Structures are given as C-alpha cells and as structure tokens.
C-alpha cells in the first residue's frame, strides 16, 4: 500500500512550505501561500468530482495572493507532476532519480511519468537523496501541515518510532487570527478526509454551475465557452489530466502582434472571465456602455455579451450569449 510522509525538521520561522495530502493529490506550496488559499485547495482536492486541472486552476498565479512556487503530483499508473517557480519534484523511476522543475516555463511545467516508485516535492534547494522514508519522517494520511518537503512511496510508509517527538509548527506572524483558525481547522480535519468530500468547493465551478457563453472570432462560426479557451498565435495549455480539457484557438498574426498564448477565456460560476496572459502588445477591450480600455499585463476582467476583444493584427473576438 502506498503512502505519504513529510519531514518533521524545523526550519527558520516563516520558511516552512505548506504540504497538502489527499488520497489522489499531493502538493507542496511555497512559504508565501496564504492559509485562505490552502483552505480552498483542500476543499477542491477532497472533491472527487474535480480533477487535477481544477486544483491547478485554483492556485493563484497573479495578484496579491500569487503562489510563485508549488509542486503538485497525482500518483497513478502514469503520474502527473505540475511545478512552478523554485519548486521541484524528485521522482524515482526504475531505481533512478530524476528532477522535474519549471525550467523557466510559465505559468508552470507539466510532466507525466509512468512506473513512478517514489517522489518528493519541495524547494529546489532540497537534496534529492534516495527518497526513502527515514525514522525522523512522519506519515500523513491526509491533511495540511507545515514542513520543508513531502514525500510519497509505493512501498508501505512506516509508522513513526514511539520516541519520536511531535512535530513543532512555526507560527505565521503575517496571518490574521481568522486565517490561523482556518489552519487549525484544517489540521483537525486531517484524520477525517472522506467526511468532507460531500462539501461543495467554494470557488471551483463545475460545468453545471458555469455561466453559458460563446464567442466569435472574426467571421468564424460561434463557439461555446464550456471549457477554458486559450487564444494566440501558437497557443499552449497545461497537459493536465482529468476534468475538462481546455480548447486552443490559433489565429494568424503576420506582424506577430499576437503573442503565442495571448489570452484566456474561462467560464466560472460568476461569469466569463478574460485574462491577458502577459501578452507582449496587450489586449484592448470594448465593453458595452463603459467604453474602451487596455488590460494590464496579466489582468483578469469579467466580460459580458457584446464585449469586443482586440488582440492585434485584426483579430477581434466578440462575446456572445449562448442559446
């Protein structure tokens, strides 16, 4: 039986990573990740109707709550790893350990590996070692804890020795008391993961809750937005399994005004959201009744039917009401 474990070593105050474990996903998130973000990720990870793509999409990559470093894994016959920033995954396959890191990819890097025997998620500074659990490491069945890294092995995870001291958790002075209470609640729920699977995730929409919308690019036929849509000269999307697959829409841009992956259209329970994916030449939006504005690099904006989105080189996207 496979299992997860984590290091109980204490780092300097504020340097511990946030480690998330369920029976489907394992993740390590950088020290700057807020507890509110972890609470939301916990709810999504515990919902069996949502896949890895929903969990990755819920990690903030822009704004004040940006998670600039994380590593996520979905173990299985073919295991999927998603890494961002200064995070990495050290993975053992066939007795050999390889490191999966972001390699400068934005917003993240995805790898799929078959026959994974063990792995560890954490910061790039971590030494890969042999990935085996030591007597100092503690098993974790499910929950959110603090620590320098989290590991997983296809072999049984040994219980901690009786003489092992309990892990010491460092306080987070930058978090307000309400967030600290949330953290304590997450810890108390660690032993009862399955009890919370019936909870509805707060911010992860499903196809049934998404607002119906459609778009038309130039004189092309209208297309419904029932999944994330990436538009650009050579659009790319994360190769994440499970859930709804994103759609790639390629446009012509002879003068290269349009970036490779220029914008994202994402349906949510609150409406259709437009995000400029840090494009080179920007995105101009004409919203009915409010005039014209240029999005900031990386900015997200809700859009309504009648909105026109100009991404350059004559490529104009019209938002339509889906019927």
C-alpha positions in Angstrom: 0.0 0.0 0.0 1.4 3.4 -1.0 1.7 6.3 1.4 2.8 9.8 2.0 5.2 11.2 4.7 6.9 14.5 5.5 9.9 15.8 7.2 9.5 17.0 10.8 12.6 19.1 10.7 12.1 22.7 11.8 13.3 25.4 9.5 13.7 29.1 10.4 10.4 30.9 11.2 8.3 31.5 8.1 10.4 29.2 5.8 8.2 26.1 6.1 6.2 25.0 3.0 2.6 24.2 3.1 2.1 20.4 2.4 -1.2 19.1 1.2 -2.1 15.3 1.1 -5.2 13.5 0.0 -5.6 10.0 -1.4 -5.5 11.5 -5.0 -3.2 14.5 -4.8 0.0 15.6 -3.0 1.3 19.1 -3.1 4.0 21.4 -1.7 3.3 25.2 -1.8 5.8 27.9 -1.0 6.0 29.8 2.3 4.2 32.8 0.9 1.0 30.8 0.3 -1.9 32.1 2.4 -3.9 29.8 4.6 -7.1 31.0 2.8 -5.6 29.7 -0.4 -4.7 26.4 1.3 -8.3 26.1 2.6 -9.7 26.5 -0.9 -7.2 24.0 -2.3 -8.1 21.5 0.4 -11.8 21.6 -0.5 -11.1 21.2 -4.2 -8.7 18.3 -3.7 -11.2 16.5 -1.5 -13.9 16.7 -4.1 -13.8 13.5 -6.2 -15.8 15.1 -9.0 -12.9 17.5 -9.7 -9.7 16.6 -11.4 -6.1 17.9 -11.2 -6.9 20.6 -13.7 -9.4 22.2 -11.3 -6.8 22.1 -8.5 -4.1 23.7 -10.6 -6.5 26.3 -11.9 -7.4 27.3 -8.3 -3.7 28.1 -7.4 -3.4 31.9 -7.7 -0.6 32.9 -10.2 -1.4 36.6 -10.3 -2.3 39.3 -7.8 -1.5 39.8 -4.1 -2.2 36.1 -3.3 0.2 34.8 -6.0 1.7 31.4 -5.3 5.1 31.8 -7.0 6.3 28.3 -6.1 4.5 25.0 -5.9 4.8 21.3 -6.9 1.7 19.1 -7.3 1.5 15.4 -8.0 -1.3 13.0 -9.0 0.1 9.5 -8.4 -1.1 6.7 -10.5 -0.1 4.2 -13.2 1.0 7.3 -15.1 1.8 10.1 -12.5 1.4 13.7 -13.4 3.6 16.4 -11.9 3.0 20.2 -12.1 5.7 22.5 -10.9 6.1 26.3 -10.8 8.9 28.7 -9.8 11.5 27.5 -7.4 9.7 24.2 -6.6 10.6 20.8 -7.9 9.7 17.1 -7.9 12.4 14.5 -7.4 11.0 11.3 -8.9 12.3 7.7 -8.8 11.6 5.5 -11.8 13.3 2.2 -12.3 15.6 2.9 -9.4 16.9 6.1 -10.9 16.0 9.6 -9.6 15.3 12.5 -11.9 14.4 16.1 -11.1 11.3 17.8 -12.6 11.5 21.6 -12.3 9.8 24.5 -14.0 12.7 25.1 -16.4 11.6 28.7 -16.9 8.2 27.7 -18.1 5.2 30.0 -17.4 2.9 29.7 -15.7 4.0 26.1 -14.8 5.7 23.0 -16.2 3.9 19.6 -16.5 5.4 16.2 -16.8 3.8 12.7 -17.0 5.9 9.7 -15.9 5.0 6.0 -15.9 6.1 3.5 -13.3 6.9 6.0 -10.5 8.2 4.3 -7.4 8.6 7.3 -5.1 8.8 11.1 -5.2 9.4 14.1 -3.0 8.0 17.6 -3.5 9.6 20.8 -2.2 12.1 23.6 -2.9 14.8 23.4 -5.5 17.4 23.6 -2.7 16.3 20.2 -1.4 18.8 17.4 -1.9 17.1 14.5 -3.7 18.7 11.8 -1.5 17.3 8.3 -2.1 13.7 9.4 -1.5 13.2 6.7 1.2 11.5 7.5 4.5 13.8 7.9 7.5 13.0 7.4 11.2 12.6 11.2 11.6 10.0 11.4 8.9 6.3 11.3 9.8 3.5 9.6 7.9 0.4 11.6 6.8 -2.8 10.1 5.6 -4.5 13.3 4.7 -4.5 17.0 5.7 -2.4 20.2 5.5 0.8 20.5 7.6 3.9 22.7 7.6 7.3 21.2 6.7 10.3 21.5 4.4 9.1 18.9 1.9 6.6 16.0 1.4 7.3 12.5 0.0 5.4 9.6 -1.4 6.4 5.9 -1.8 4.7 3.0 -3.5 6.0 0.9 -0.6 4.2 1.0 2.8 5.0 4.0 4.9 6.3 3.1 8.3 4.7 4.5 11.5 6.9 6.9 13.5 9.0 5.5 16.3 7.5 5.8 19.7 10.3 8.0 20.9 9.8 10.5 18.0 8.9 13.9 19.3 5.8 15.6 17.9 6.4 18.0 15.0 6.8 21.6 16.0 4.8 24.0 13.9 6.1 27.5 13.5 3.6 30.4 13.8 2.9 32.6 10.8 3.0 36.2 12.1 1.8 37.6 8.8 -1.6 35.8 9.0 -4.5 37.3 10.8 -6.3 35.4 13.6 -9.2 34.3 11.3 -6.7 32.6 8.9 -5.0 30.9 11.9 -8.3 29.5 13.0 -8.8 28.1 9.5 -5.4 26.5 9.7 -6.3 24.8 12.9 -9.5 23.6 11.4 -7.6 22.1 8.5 -5.4 20.2 10.9 -8.3 18.8 12.9 -9.8 17.6 9.6 -6.7 15.7 8.6 -7.9 12.4 10.0 -11.4 12.6 8.5 -10.8 13.4 4.8 -13.7 11.3 3.5 -16.2 13.1 5.7 -15.6 16.3 3.8 -16.0 15.0 0.3 -19.7 16.0 0.2 -18.8 19.7 0.7 -19.2 21.9 -2.3 -16.0 23.7 -3.2 -16.3 27.4 -2.7 -14.6 28.7 -5.9 -14.2 25.8 -8.3 -17.0 25.8 -10.8 -18.3 22.7 -12.5 -19.9 22.5 -15.9 -23.3 22.6 -14.3 -22.6 25.9 -12.5 -20.7 27.8 -15.2 -22.5 30.7 -16.9 -23.2 29.8 -20.5 -21.4 32.0 -23.0 -20.0 31.9 -26.5 -17.5 33.8 -28.7 -17.0 34.5 -32.3 -13.5 35.2 -33.8 -13.8 37.4 -36.9 -16.0 35.6 -39.5 -15.6 32.2 -38.0 -18.7 30.3 -36.7 -19.6 31.0 -33.0 -18.1 28.6 -30.4 -19.4 27.9 -26.9 -17.2 28.6 -24.0 -17.7 25.4 -22.0 -14.1 25.0 -21.1 -11.0 27.2 -20.7 -10.1 28.7 -24.1 -6.6 29.8 -24.9 -6.2 32.1 -27.9 -2.9 33.1 -29.6 -0.5 32.7 -32.5 0.6 29.3 -31.2 -1.4 28.7 -28.1 -0.4 26.2 -25.4 -2.2 24.8 -22.4 -1.1 22.7 -19.4 -1.2 18.9 -20.2 -3.2 18.2 -17.1 -5.4 15.1 -16.9 -8.9 14.9 -15.5 -11.8 17.3 -15.6 -12.5 19.4 -18.7 -9.8 19.7 -21.4 -9.0 23.3 -22.5 -9.5 24.5 -26.0 -6.7 26.0 -28.2 -7.7 28.7 -30.8 -5.0 29.6 -33.2 -5.0 33.0 -35.1 -3.0 34.4 -37.9 -0.6 37.2 -36.9 1.7 38.1 -39.8 3.3 41.0 -37.9 3.5 38.9 -34.7 1.4 41.4 -32.7 -0.4 38.5 -31.2 1.6 36.6 -28.5 2.0 32.8 -28.7 -0.7 32.4 -26.0 -2.3 35.8 -25.8 -5.5 35.5 -23.7 -7.6 33.0 -21.7 -11.4 32.9 -21.6 -12.6 30.9 -18.6 -16.2 30.1 -17.6 -16.9 30.4 -13.9 -19.9 30.4 -11.6 -19.6 34.2 -11.5 -19.5 34.7 -15.3 -17.0 34.6 -18.1 -13.5 35.8 -17.2 -10.9 37.2 -19.6 -7.2 37.1 -18.7 -4.4 38.8 -20.6 -1.6 36.2 -20.3 1.2 38.7 -20.1 1.0 39.4 -23.8 3.7 41.5 -25.5 1.4 44.0 -27.2 -1.6 44.0 -24.8 -5.3 43.4 -25.1 -7.9 46.1 -25.9 -11.4 45.5 -24.6 -14.6 47.4 -25.7 -17.3 46.8 -23.2 -20.9 47.9 -23.9 -21.7 51.1 -22.0 -18.3 51.5 -20.5 -16.0 52.3 -23.4 -12.6 51.1 -24.3 -9.7 50.0 -22.0 -6.4 48.2 -22.4 -5.8 45.4 -19.9 -2.7 45.4 -17.8 -0.3 42.5 -18.3 -1.8 39.5 -16.5 -5.0 41.4 -15.6 -8.3 39.5 -15.3 -11.6 41.1 -16.3 -15.2 39.8 -16.3 -16.8 40.1 -19.8 -20.4 40.1 -20.9 -22.2 39.6 -24.2 -21.4 42.4 -26.7 -17.8 42.8 -25.5 -15.2 43.1 -28.2 -11.7 41.9 -27.5 -8.9 43.1 -29.9 -5.7 41.1 -29.6 -3.9 42.6 -32.6 -3.4 42.0 -36.3 -7.1 42.4 -37.0 -8.1 39.6 -34.6 -11.2 40.7 -32.8 -13.2 38.3 -30.6 -16.9 39.1 -29.9 -18.5 37.7 -26.7 -22.0 36.2 -27.4 -24.8 35.0 -25.3 -25.1 31.2 -25.7 -28.6 30.0 -26.7 
